[in-house]
Amino acid sequence: MDPNLTQFWQALDKLVAGARIVIDRPKGSRHPRYPAIVYPLDYGYLEGTTAVDGGGVDVWRGSLPEPALAGALCTVDLVKRDVEVKLLLGCTPDEIATARDFCREGPYMKCALLAR
């Protein structure tokens, strides 16, 4: 593996290890502004971190007992006109696909998966 890529994942591991995971949108809950949107997995953020939108770094939390970093989704939201990174923590391959597909629904949001 490319040493720079290894260092990238190690840096993300440190970020995750040093933060508490806050789930503010549990699986099955509806988006606060767009009630037609239902979250297929637990969704939240890393407390004490900062993302481009000023909130914490977004996370999808899967069903595995350990919240190991499985990958990341790089999203483009044409409505908000922003780009974000959403970490995949404790996700099975099926949950990774579910989060990826969720971020690709509709014409205004697209994403790319960075698989670990």
N, C-alpha and C positions, 0 to 999 in steps of 0.2 A: 504494500500500500504506500502511496505517496506520503512522505513524512509530514508535509504541510496539512494534508487531510487528516492524518492521525492526530496532529496537534490541534486541529479544529475540533474534532470530536472530544478530545481530552479537555479542552477549554470549556466546551458545553457541559461535559460531565461535572466539572468543578462548579459551574454556574448553578446547575441543578442541585448538586449536593449541598450548596450553601444557602439554599432557599426553601421555604416551606411552600408546598403546593396548596393553592386555594382553589377549590371547585365552587364557582359561583353560578354555574349552569349545569346542573346534574343531567345525566342521561334521561331523555324523555321530556325535559323542560322546554319551554318555548322562548324564543328570542324576545327580549323586553320591548323592542320597537317593532318587530316584524313577527307577530304571533303565528303566522303560517309556517315559520321555520322552527323545526323541532330538532333538538340536539340528539344525535344517535349515540354519542359517548359522553362521558363526563368532560366538561370543558371549563377551563379556568386560567390561572396565571401563576407565575412564580412571584411570591411576595418579596419585596425588596429589590426588584429588578425594574428596568425601564425599557419599554419598546418604543417604536417610532410614534405611536399614538399617545404616548405619555403614560400609559398604563403599564402594568407588569407584562413580562414576556408571556405570551399565550401558550397554553398547553392543552393537548388532548390526552386524557388519562384513560388507559385501557384497563383490562381486567386482570392482568398479571399481578401477582402479589408485590413484586419489587418494581418500583417506578424507573427501571433502567431506560436510558435514552435509546429508542429504536430508530429514530430518524427525525426529519423535520420537513415541514411543508412551507414552501415559499409561495405566498399568495399575492395576487394582484387584484385589488378591488376597484373597479372602475367607477362605482358610485361614490365611495369615500375618497377615491383618487389616491390610494396609498398602496404600499408594499409592506408585507409583514412576514415574520417567521413564526411558525407555530410548531412547538416541540411535541414529539410523540413519545409519551412516557408509559412504560409498562404495557405496550400494545402488542397484540398478536398480529400476524400477517393479515388476517381478515379485518381486524380493527384498523390497521394502517390503511387498508383499501377503503374502508368505510369513511374514515376521516378525509382521505384524499378525494373520494367521490363527493362528499358533502361540500368540500371547498370548490368543486368544479361545477356544481349545479347552477343552472341559470346562466344568462348571457353576460352578467356583470362581474363575476368572480371566477378566476382561474388560478390554478396552482401547479407547482412542480414538486415532486417528491425527491428529497435527498435521503436515500436509504443508507443505513449504516451497515 
